[in-house]
Amino acid sequence: MFRTNLAYQGLTLPVKKYNENMYISDLDTRYITEDVPYGLLITKSIAEMLNVSTPQIDEILFSLGKWTGHNYIYDLKATKDMASKSRVPEVFGINTLDDILAVYGQ
């Protein structure tokens, strides 16, 4: 996808210098600090309301959690702490499909 999609041309993996001869992935970038709470957590939250399983999203969140120290899936408190930095629907009192439809119409 990154090689063939013109929208991704020029994007590279953010890295930071680890030592004189090595660079490591920079996990403190918008790809994680913004895209996870403003994207994946919202998608995950809505899927849970609809009883839709999200195994791929779960795996991404689990892996990112290991790398960043956030336990997005298994620790409800961590998810709620992230809610202040996110737009997960529950923060706004949206907890069911009916709530979504009431806010956004059909």
C-alpha positions as CSV (number, residue, x, y, z in Angstrom):
1,M,0.0,0.0,0.0
2,F,2.8,2.4,0.9
3,R,4.6,1.8,-2.3
4,T,1.7,2.1,-4.7
5,N,-0.6,4.7,-3.1
6,L,0.4,8.2,-4.2
7,A,-1.0,9.7,-1.0
8,Y,1.7,7.9,1.0
9,Q,4.6,8.9,-1.2
10,G,7.3,10.6,0.8
11,L,6.1,9.3,4.1
12,T,8.7,7.4,6.1
13,L,8.8,5.6,9.4
14,P,9.6,8.1,12.1
15,V,12.8,7.1,13.9
16,K,15.0,8.6,16.6
17,K,18.7,8.0,17.3
18,Y,19.2,5.2,19.8
19,N,23.0,5.2,19.8
20,E,25.9,6.2,17.5
21,N,25.1,3.4,15.0
22,M,21.4,2.7,15.5
23,Y,18.0,4.3,15.1
24,I,14.7,3.0,16.6
25,S,11.1,3.6,15.8
26,D,9.8,6.8,17.3
27,L,6.5,5.9,18.9
28,D,5.8,9.4,20.1
29,T,4.5,10.6,16.8
30,R,1.1,11.6,15.6
31,Y,0.6,8.2,13.9
32,I,0.2,6.8,17.5
33,T,-0.6,9.8,19.7
34,E,-3.4,11.0,17.4
35,D,-4.4,8.2,15.1
36,V,-5.0,5.7,18.0
37,P,-7.2,7.8,20.3
38,Y,-8.9,9.7,17.4
39,G,-9.3,6.7,15.1
40,L,-8.8,3.2,16.4
41,L,-10.3,3.7,19.8
42,I,-13.4,5.3,18.3
43,T,-13.8,2.5,15.8
44,K,-13.3,-0.1,18.6
45,S,-15.8,1.7,20.8
46,I,-18.5,1.8,18.1
47,A,-17.8,-1.8,17.2
48,E,-18.3,-2.9,20.8
49,M,-21.6,-1.0,21.0
50,L,-22.7,-3.0,17.9
51,N,-21.3,-6.3,19.2
52,V,-18.9,-6.5,16.2
53,S,-15.6,-8.2,16.9
54,T,-12.5,-6.4,15.8
55,P,-9.6,-8.9,15.9
56,Q,-7.3,-6.9,13.7
57,I,-7.8,-3.7,15.6
58,D,-7.4,-5.6,18.9
59,E,-4.1,-6.9,17.7
60,I,-2.9,-3.5,16.6
61,L,-4.0,-2.0,20.0
62,F,-2.4,-4.8,21.9
63,S,0.9,-4.5,20.0
64,L,1.0,-0.7,20.3
65,G,0.2,-1.1,24.0
66,K,3.2,-3.3,24.5
67,W,5.5,-0.8,22.7
68,T,4.1,2.4,24.3
69,G,3.1,1.2,27.8
70,H,-0.7,1.8,27.2
71,N,-3.0,-1.1,27.8
72,Y,-5.7,0.0,25.5
73,I,-7.9,-3.1,25.5
74,Y,-7.6,-4.9,28.8
75,D,-7.4,-2.0,31.2
76,L,-10.6,0.0,31.2
77,K,-9.0,2.7,33.3
78,A,-6.3,3.2,30.6
79,T,-9.0,3.6,28.0
80,K,-10.9,6.1,30.2
81,D,-7.7,8.0,30.8
82,M,-7.2,8.2,27.0
83,A,-10.8,9.4,26.6
84,S,-9.8,12.9,27.6
85,K,-7.4,12.9,24.6
86,S,-9.9,11.2,22.3
87,R,-13.4,11.5,21.0
88,V,-14.6,8.0,22.0
89,P,-18.4,8.2,21.9
90,E,-18.9,7.2,25.5
91,V,-17.3,10.5,26.6
92,F,-20.3,12.2,25.1
93,G,-22.9,9.9,26.5
94,I,-23.2,7.8,23.3
95,N,-23.4,4.2,24.4
96,T,-25.6,2.4,22.0
97,L,-26.6,2.4,18.3
98,D,-29.8,4.2,19.2
99,D,-27.7,6.9,20.8
100,I,-25.6,7.3,17.6
101,L,-28.8,7.5,15.5
102,A,-30.3,10.0,17.8
103,V,-27.3,12.3,17.5
104,Y,-26.5,11.8,13.8
105,G,-29.9,10.8,12.4
106,Q,-30.6,7.8,10.1
